[in-house]
Amino acid sequence: MKIVCIADTHGRHKKLKKMLRGQMPEGDVIICAGDVTPSGEIEMMMSFINWLDKQPYQFKILIAGNHDKCFENIDACLVRDELVKRNIIYLEDKGVTIGGIKFYGSPWQPEFCNWSFNLPRGEDLLEKWKYIPSNTDVLITHGPPHGILDVSIYDKINVGCEDLRDEIFNRIKPKVHVFGHIHFEYGIEEREGIKFVNASVLNEDYIIQNKPIVVEIEHEGDLVLQI
């Protein structure tokens, strides 16, 4: 199974295809790990949904990010209904199985500037990570784990979640972990057999700069969706 990973388009999704000269990477599944709008604008979210619907992938998975306020305010039902109509899989502390591969998505990250899906470090965030099943193959969060592709360009410190890191290495042990949030740390890194993917397509100046990252994972049988 080929999985195409993107994150942090922030309303610039149409420029991504232009940067790629109209040729998105081949794949079976596309994952967007949040922050598809600048500040949760419903018009921008609908534009992204329309764009994603047209992409050449059999399965499309989306989670929210800290900028995607429309998933928390009065527009949430409208957005979710539109995703259902377009057969786009929205994961908010839930999972889905495709071709025997178990995906799980969660939008939370350590508290930062009172944005959406923020929780204090410690027990509140750990409670969310405890929901993640131990048999998860592909974990999708908006924020990174501590110490992995999570250095802030501004103060040069690791800003990822310590409890997420511990749950990943000690219990979940996924094959792949996809995230974004920290534009500066775009890239892929492997530790203890786990592929960590920071799929941010924008740089720190919010300019489209990075290509989607494609990872491959073995699957069993046909690519059939199971909720």
Phi and psi in degrees as GROMACS dihedral restraints (atoms count N, CA, C in turn):
[ dihedral_restraints ]
;  ai    aj    ak    al  type     phi  dphi    fc
    3     4     5     6     1   -96.8    20    10
    4     5     6     7     1   126.4    20    10
    6     7     8     9     1  -115.8    20    10
    7     8     9    10     1   121.1    20    10
    9    10    11    12     1   -96.0    20    10
   10    11    12    13     1   125.7    20    10
   12    13    14    15     1  -115.6    20    10
   13    14    15    16     1   128.9    20    10
   15    16    17    18     1  -137.1    20    10
   16    17    18    19     1   161.1    20    10
   18    19    20    21     1  -159.8    20    10
   19    20    21    22     1   160.1    20    10
   21    22    23    24     1    57.2    20    10
   22    23    24    25     1    54.6    20    10
   24    25    26    27     1   -79.8    20    10
   25    26    27    28     1   -28.6    20    10
   27    28    29    30     1    48.6    20    10
   28    29    30    31     1    44.2    20    10
   30    31    32    33     1    85.2    20    10
   31    32    33    34     1     1.0    20    10
   33    34    35    36     1  -106.8    20    10
   34    35    36    37     1    25.2    20    10
   36    37    38    39     1   -59.8    20    10
   37    38    39    40     1   -36.2    20    10
   39    40    41    42     1   -67.8    20    10
   40    41    42    43     1   -28.8    20    10
   42    43    44    45     1   -74.3    20    10
   43    44    45    46     1   -20.6    20    10
   45    46    47    48     1   -63.3    20    10
   46    47    48    49     1   -48.3    20    10
   48    49    50    51     1   -65.4    20    10
   49    50    51    52     1   -34.9    20    10
   51    52    53    54     1   -64.9    20    10
   52    53    54    55     1   -42.5    20    10
   54    55    56    57     1   -61.4    20    10
   55    56    57    58     1   -33.3    20    10
   57    58    59    60     1   -87.9    20    10
   58    59    60    61     1     8.1    20    10
   60    61    62    63     1    58.0    20    10
   61    62    63    64     1    40.2    20    10
   63    64    65    66     1    79.0    20    10
   64    65    66    67     1     3.8    20    10
   66    67    68    69     1  -118.1    20    10
   67    68    69    70     1    95.0    20    10
   69    70    71    72     1   -71.8    20    10
   70    71    72    73     1   152.0    20    10
   72    73    74    75     1   -62.6    20    10
   73    74    75    76     1   150.1    20    10
   75    76    77    78     1   -70.4    20    10
   76    77    78    79     1   148.9    20    10
   78    79    80    81     1   179.6    20    10
   79    80    81    82     1   171.3    20    10
   81    82    83    84     1   -99.1    20    10
   82    83    84    85     1   -35.4    20    10
   84    85    86    87     1  -130.6    20    10
   85    86    87    88     1   137.4    20    10
   87    88    89    90     1  -113.0    20    10
   88    89    90    91     1   134.9    20    10
   90    91    92    93     1  -115.5    20    10
   91    92    93    94     1   130.6    20    10
   93    94    95    96     1  -115.3    20    10
   94    95    96    97     1   117.6    20    10
   96    97    98    99     1   -93.4    20    10
   97    98    99   100     1    40.1    20    10
   99   100   101   102     1    94.9    20    10
  100   101   102   103     1   171.0    20    10
  102   103   104   105     1    59.3    20    10
  103   104   105   106     1    59.7    20    10
  105   106   107   108     1   -92.4    20    10
  106   107   108   109     1    -9.5    20    10
  108   109   110   111     1  -121.0    20    10
  109   110   111   112     1   160.7    20    10
  111   112   113   114     1   -67.0    20    10
  112   113   114   115     1   -47.7    20    10
  114   115   116   117     1  -148.1    20    10
  115   116   117   118     1    31.1    20    10
  117   118   119   120     1    85.9    20    10
  118   119   120   121     1    18.2    20    10
  120   121   122   123     1   -63.3    20    10
  121   122   123   124     1   129.1    20    10
  123   124   125   126     1   -64.3    20    10
  124   125   126   127     1   -37.0    20    10
  126   127   128   129     1   -64.2    20    10
  127   128   129   130     1   -40.4    20    10
  129   130   131   132     1   -69.3    20    10
  130   131   132   133     1   -37.6    20    10
  132   133   134   135     1   -63.4    20    10
  133   134   135   136     1   -42.5    20    10
  135   136   137   138     1   -65.0    20    10
  136   137   138   139     1   -36.7    20    10
  138   139   140   141     1   -63.1    20    10
  139   140   141   142     1   -42.4    20    10
  141   142   143   144     1   -65.3    20    10
  142   143   144   145     1   -43.2    20    10
  144   145   146   147     1   -59.8    20    10
  145   146   147   148     1   -43.0    20    10
  147   148   149   150     1   -63.1    20    10
  148   149   150   151     1   -41.3    20    10
  150   151   152   153     1   -64.3    20    10
  151   152   153   154     1   -46.5    20    10
  153   154   155   156     1   -63.9    20    10
  154   155   156   157     1   -38.0    20    10
  156   157   158   159     1   -58.9    20    10
  157   158   159   160     1   -30.6    20    10
  159   160   161   162     1   -87.8    20    10
  160   161   162   163     1    -5.9    20    10
  162   163   164   165     1   -74.1    20    10
  163   164   165   166     1   148.1    20    10
  165   166   167   168     1   -83.9    20    10
  166   167   168   169     1    56.0    20    10
  168   169   170   171     1  -127.4    20    10
  169   170   171   172     1   142.6    20    10
  171   172   173   174     1   -66.6    20    10
  172   173   174   175     1   -36.7    20    10
  174   175   176   177     1  -127.6    20    10
  175   176   177   178     1   139.9    20    10
  177   178   179   180     1  -130.2    20    10
  178   179   180   181     1   124.5    20    10
  180   181   182   183     1  -119.8    20    10
  181   182   183   184     1   134.0    20    10
  183   184   185   186     1  -131.8    20    10
  184   185   186   187     1   137.5    20    10
  186   187   188   189     1  -122.5    20    10
  187   188   189   190     1   164.0    20    10
  189   190   191   192     1   -87.6    20    10
  190   191   192   193     1   161.3    20    10
  192   193   194   195     1  -125.2    20    10
  193   194   195   196     1  -177.4    20    10
  195   196   197   198     1   -67.1    20    10
  196   197   198   199     1   -19.9    20    10
  198   199   200   201     1   -86.6    20    10
  199   200   201   202     1   -11.1    20    10
  201   202   203   204     1   -91.2    20    10
  202   203   204   205     1    66.8    20    10
  204   205   206   207     1   -64.5    20    10
  205   206   207   208     1   -21.1    20    10
  207   208   209   210     1   -65.9    20    10
  208   209   210   211     1   -12.8    20    10
  210   211   212   213     1   -85.2    20    10
  211   212   213   214     1    -8.0    20    10
  213   214   215   216     1  -115.6    20    10
  214   215   216   217     1   -14.8    20    10
  216   217   218   219     1  -103.2    20    10
  217   218   219   220     1  -159.8    20    10
  219   220   221   222     1   -68.0    20    10
  220   221   222   223     1   -13.8    20    10
  222   223   224   225     1   -85.2    20    10
  223   224   225   226     1    -4.7    20    10
  225   226   227   228     1   -57.6    20    10
  226   227   228   229     1   -45.4    20    10
  228   229   230   231     1   -64.7    20    10
  229   230   231   232     1   -39.8    20    10
  231   232   233   234     1   -62.2    20    10
  232   233   234   235     1   -44.7    20    10
  234   235   236   237     1   -65.4    20    10
  235   236   237   238     1   -46.1    20    10
  237   238   239   240     1   -64.1    20    10
  238   239   240   241     1   -38.7    20    10
  240   241   242   243     1   -62.7    20    10
  241   242   243   244     1   -40.1    20    10
  243   244   245   246     1   -66.5    20    10
  244   245   246   247     1   -38.2    20    10
  246   247   248   249     1   -63.0    20    10
  247   248   249   250     1   -41.1    20    10
  249   250   251   252     1   -62.7    20    10
  250   251   252   253     1   -43.2    20    10
  252   253   254   255     1   -59.7    20    10
  253   254   255   256     1   -34.9    20    10
  255   256   257   258     1   -92.7    20    10
  256   257   258   259     1     5.2    20    10
  258   259   260   261     1    58.3    20    10
  259   260   261   262     1    34.8    20    10
  261   262   263   264     1   -95.8    20    10
  262   263   264   265     1   128.7    20    10
  264   265   266   267     1   -84.9    20    10
  265   266   267   268     1   116.5    20    10
  267   268   269   270     1  -103.4    20    10
  268   269   270   271     1   123.2    20    10
  270   271   272   273     1  -113.3    20    10
  271   272   273   274     1   116.8    20    10
  273   274   275   276     1  -130.0    20    10
  274   275   276   277     1    94.0    20    10
  276   277   278   279     1    58.7    20    10
  277   278   279   280     1    47.6    20    10
  279   280   281   282     1  -154.3    20    10
  280   281   282   283     1   170.7    20    10
  282   283   284   285     1  -129.2    20    10
  283   284   285   286     1   170.0    20    10
  285   286   287   288     1  -150.7    20    10
  286   287   288   289     1   148.7    20    10
  288   289   290   291     1  -114.6    20    10
  289   290   291   292     1   128.2    20    10
  291   292   293   294     1  -130.2    20    10
  292   293   294   295     1   120.2    20    10
  294   295   296   297     1    57.2    20    10
  295   296   297   298     1    33.8    20    10
  297   298   299   300     1    81.8    20    10
  298   299   300   301     1    -5.1    20    10
  300   301   302   303     1   -92.4    20    10
  301   302   303   304     1   126.7    20    10
  303   304   305   306     1   -94.7    20    10
  304   305   306   307     1   116.2    20    10
  306   307   308   309     1  -102.6    20    10
  307   308   309   310     1   144.8    20    10
  309   310   311   312     1  -141.5    20    10
  310   311   312   313     1   134.2    20    10
  312   313   314   315     1  -125.8    20    10
  313   314   315   316     1   141.5    20    10
  315   316   317   318     1  -146.9    20    10
  316   317   318   319     1   133.0    20    10
  318   319   320   321     1   -90.2    20    10
  319   320   321   322     1    -4.7    20    10
  321   322   323   324     1   -73.9    20    10
  322   323   324   325     1   154.5    20    10
  324   325   326   327     1  -157.4    20    10
  325   326   327   328     1   164.1    20    10
  327   328   329   330     1   -57.5    20    10
  328   329   330   331     1   143.6    20    10
  330   331   332   333     1   -50.0    20    10
  331   332   333   334     1   130.9    20    10
  333   334   335   336     1  -155.3    20    10
  334   335   336   337     1   111.1    20    10
  336   337   338   339     1    55.6    20    10
  337   338   339   340     1    28.6    20    10
  339   340   341   342     1    58.6    20    10
  340   341   342   343     1    34.3    20    10
  342   343   344   345     1   -82.3    20    10
  343   344   345   346     1  -175.3    20    10
  345   346   347   348     1   -76.3    20    10
  346   347   348   349     1   156.6    20    10
  348   349   350   351     1    52.1    20    10
  349   350   351   352     1    39.9    20    10
  351   352   353   354     1  -104.0    20    10
  352   353   354   355     1   139.8    20    10
  354   355   356   357     1  -139.6    20    10
  355   356   357   358     1   151.5    20    10
  357   358   359   360     1   -63.2    20    10
  358   359   360   361     1   147.5    20    10
  360   361   362   363     1   -61.6    20    10
  361   362   363   364     1   150.3    20    10
  363   364   365   366     1   107.6    20    10
  364   365   366   367     1  -140.3    20    10
  366   367   368   369     1   -59.1    20    10
  367   368   369   370     1   -39.8    20    10
  369   370   371   372     1   -63.2    20    10
  370   371   372   373     1   -46.2    20    10
  372   373   374   375     1   -71.0    20    10
  373   374   375   376     1   -40.1    20    10
  375   376   377   378     1   -59.8    20    10
  376   377   378   379     1   -35.3    20    10
  378   379   380   381     1   -60.2    20    10
  379   380   381   382     1   -39.6    20    10
  381   382   383   384     1   -65.7    20    10
  382   383   384   385     1   -42.7    20    10
  384   385   386   387     1   -68.2    20    10
  385   386   387   388     1   -28.5    20    10
  387   388   389   390     1   -66.0    20    10
  388   389   390   391     1   -22.0    20    10
  390   391   392   393     1   -70.8    20    10
  391   392   393   394     1   -21.3    20    10
  393   394   395   396     1   -69.2    20    10
  394   395   396   397     1   122.5    20    10
  396   397   398   399     1   -63.8    20    10
  397   398   399   400     1   146.0    20    10
  399   400   401   402     1   -69.1    20    10
  400   401   402   403     1   -18.2    20    10
  402   403   404   405     1   -96.7    20    10
  403   404   405   406     1    18.3    20    10
  405   406   407   408     1   -65.9    20    10
  406   407   408   409     1   131.1    20    10
  408   409   410   411     1   -91.5    20    10
  409   410   411   412     1   -44.5    20    10
  411   412   413   414     1  -123.7    20    10
  412   413   414   415     1   110.8    20    10
  414   415   416   417     1   -96.2    20    10
  415   416   417   418     1   133.7    20    10
  417   418   419   420     1  -124.3    20    10
  418   419   420   421     1   118.2    20    10
  420   421   422   423     1  -130.2    20    10
  421   422   423   424     1   162.1    20    10
  423   424   425   426     1   -78.4    20    10
  424   425   426   427     1   -43.4    20    10
  426   427   428   429     1   -93.6    20    10
  427   428   429   430     1   159.3    20    10
  429   430   431   432     1   -86.0    20    10
  430   431   432   433     1   164.4    20    10
  432   433   434   435     1   -77.0    20    10
  433   434   435   436     1   156.6    20    10
  435   436   437   438     1   -64.4    20    10
  436   437   438   439     1   132.2    20    10
  438   439   440   441     1    86.9    20    10
  439   440   441   442     1     3.2    20    10
  441   442   443   444     1  -131.0    20    10
  442   443   444   445     1   108.9    20    10
  444   445   446   447     1    50.0    20    10
  445   446   447   448     1    46.0    20    10
  447   448   449   450     1  -135.6    20    10
  448   449   450   451     1    20.4    20    10
  450   451   452   453     1   -82.4    20    10
  451   452   453   454     1   125.9    20    10
  453   454   455   456     1   -73.4    20    10
  454   455   456   457     1   132.5    20    10
  456   457   458   459     1   -68.3    20    10
  457   458   459   460     1   -22.8    20    10
  459   460   461   462     1   -80.2    20    10
  460   461   462   463     1   -45.4    20    10
  462   463   464   465     1  -119.4    20    10
  463   464   465   466     1     4.0    20    10
  465   466   467   468     1    57.8    20    10
  466   467   468   469     1    39.9    20    10
  468   469   470   471     1  -123.5    20    10
  469   470   471   472     1   158.8    20    10
  471   472   473   474     1   -77.8    20    10
  472   473   474   475     1   126.4    20    10
  474   475   476   477     1  -114.7    20    10
  475   476   477   478     1     2.0    20    10
  477   478   479   480     1   -69.9    20    10
  478   479   480   481     1   173.7    20    10
  480   481   482   483     1   -89.8    20    10
  481   482   483   484     1   124.4    20    10
  483   484   485   486     1   -65.9    20    10
  484   485   486   487     1   -41.4    20    10
  486   487   488   489     1   -68.3    20    10
  487   488   489   490     1   -35.1    20    10
  489   490   491   492     1   -62.9    20    10
  490   491   492   493     1   -44.7    20    10
  492   493   494   495     1   -57.0    20    10
  493   494   495   496     1   -47.4    20    10
  495   496   497   498     1   -65.1    20    10
  496   497   498   499     1   -40.9    20    10
  498   499   500   501     1   -64.2    20    10
  499   500   501   502     1   -38.8    20    10
  501   502   503   504     1   -63.7    20    10
  502   503   504   505     1   -49.9    20    10
  504   505   506   507     1   -78.7    20    10
  505   506   507   508     1   -31.4    20    10
  507   508   509   510     1   -93.4    20    10
  508   509   510   511     1   -25.4    20    10
  510   511   512   513     1  -131.4    20    10
  511   512   513   514     1   -54.7    20    10
  513   514   515   516     1   -71.8    20    10
  514   515   516   517     1   -51.7    20    10
  516   517   518   519     1    49.3    20    10
  517   518   519   520     1    58.4    20    10
  519   520   521   522     1   -71.1    20    10
  520   521   522   523     1   167.0    20    10
  522   523   524   525     1   -77.9    20    10
  523   524   525   526     1   -36.4    20    10
  525   526   527   528     1  -139.2    20    10
  526   527   528   529     1   140.1    20    10
  528   529   530   531     1  -125.0    20    10
  529   530   531   532     1   117.1    20    10
  531   532   533   534     1  -107.2    20    10
  532   533   534   535     1   134.1    20    10
  534   535   536   537     1  -155.3    20    10
  535   536   537   538     1  -174.8    20    10
  537   538   539   540     1  -151.1    20    10
  538   539   540   541     1  -123.3    20    10
  540   541   542   543     1    77.1    20    10
  541   542   543   544     1   -51.4    20    10
  543   544   545   546     1   -99.3    20    10
  544   545   546   547     1    91.3    20    10
  546   547   548   549     1   -56.6    20    10
  547   548   549   550     1   -37.7    20    10
  549   550   551   552     1   -60.3    20    10
  550   551   552   553     1   -24.9    20    10
  552   553   554   555     1  -105.0    20    10
  553   554   555   556     1    26.9    20    10
  555   556   557   558     1   -49.8    20    10
  556   557   558   559     1   137.1    20    10
  558   559   560   561     1   147.8    20    10
  559   560   561   562     1  -172.6    20    10
  561   562   563   564     1  -132.4    20    10
  562   563   564   565     1   140.2    20    10
  564   565   566   567     1  -144.0    20    10
  565   566   567   568     1   142.6    20    10
  567   568   569   570     1  -116.2    20    10
  568   569   570   571     1   130.7    20    10
  570   571   572   573     1  -139.2    20    10
  571   572   573   574     1   132.0    20    10
  573   574   575   576     1    49.8    20    10
  574   575   576   577     1    39.2    20    10
  576   577   578   579     1    79.5    20    10
  577   578   579   580     1     4.2    20    10
  579   580   581   582     1  -105.9    20    10
  580   581   582   583     1   130.1    20    10
  582   583   584   585     1   -89.9    20    10
  583   584   585   586     1   119.3    20    10
  585   586   587   588     1  -101.7    20    10
  586   587   588   589     1   127.7    20    10
  588   589   590   591     1  -124.3    20    10
  589   590   591   592     1   112.2    20    10
  591   592   593   594     1   -94.5    20    10
  592   593   594   595     1   106.4    20    10
  594   595   596   597     1   -99.5    20    10
  595   596   597   598     1    21.9    20    10
  597   598   599   600     1   -60.3    20    10
  598   599   600   601     1   122.3    20    10
  600   601   602   603     1   -90.3    20    10
  601   602   603   604     1   -14.8    20    10
  603   604   605   606     1   -96.8    20    10
  604   605   606   607     1   150.9    20    10
  606   607   608   609     1   -87.4    20    10
  607   608   609   610     1  -173.9    20    10
  609   610   611   612     1   -68.6    20    10
  610   611   612   613     1   -15.9    20    10
  612   613   614   615     1   -93.8    20    10
  613   614   615   616     1    12.1    20    10
  615   616   617   618     1    60.3    20    10
  616   617   618   619     1    39.3    20    10
  618   619   620   621     1  -110.9    20    10
  619   620   621   622     1   132.5    20    10
  621   622   623   624     1   -60.2    20    10
  622   623   624   625     1   118.8    20    10
  624   625   626   627     1  -137.0    20    10
  625   626   627   628     1   -31.9    20    10
  627   628   629   630     1  -106.0    20    10
  628   629   630   631     1   141.3    20    10
  630   631   632   633     1   -80.2    20    10
  631   632   633   634     1   155.1    20    10
  633   634   635   636     1   -56.3    20    10
  634   635   636   637     1   146.6    20    10
  636   637   638   639     1  -102.6    20    10
  637   638   639   640     1   131.3    20    10
  639   640   641   642     1  -109.0    20    10
  640   641   642   643     1   127.9    20    10
  642   643   644   645     1  -122.5    20    10
  643   644   645   646     1   151.2    20    10
  645   646   647   648     1  -114.8    20    10
  646   647   648   649     1   143.0    20    10
  648   649   650   651     1  -142.9    20    10
  649   650   651   652     1   139.2    20    10
  651   652   653   654     1   -70.6    20    10
  652   653   654   655     1   140.1    20    10
  654   655   656   657     1  -131.5    20    10
  655   656   657   658     1   164.2    20    10
  657   658   659   660     1  -111.0    20    10
  658   659   660   661     1   126.1    20    10
  660   661   662   663     1    74.2    20    10
  661   662   663   664     1  -166.1    20    10
  663   664   665   666     1   -72.7    20    10
  664   665   666   667     1   158.4    20    10
  666   667   668   669     1   -79.8    20    10
  667   668   669   670     1    80.8    20    10
  669   670   671   672     1  -107.8    20    10
  670   671   672   673     1   133.2    20    10
  672   673   674   675     1   -78.0    20    10
  673   674   675   676     1   135.9    20    10
  675   676   677   678     1  -135.1    20    10
  676   677   678   679     1   118.9    20    10
